[in-house]
């Protein structure tokens, strides 16, 4: 039942750190009004050599019931 408005943190793991500006621009389109904390890191690689980015998202959903 979570939505983008419940997101409190994102982590972007990139294999090419030079791509960070393009990734930040896309992230900004989704989170421009929410503004979660963000971490961007460069990693050596992923299991699948074709992957360029991994995105982790933490969300907090409050049970109103």
Secondary structure by P-SEA (a helix, b strand, c coil): ccccccccbbbbbbccccaaaaaaaaaaaaccccccbbbbbbccccccccccbbbbbbbbbbccc
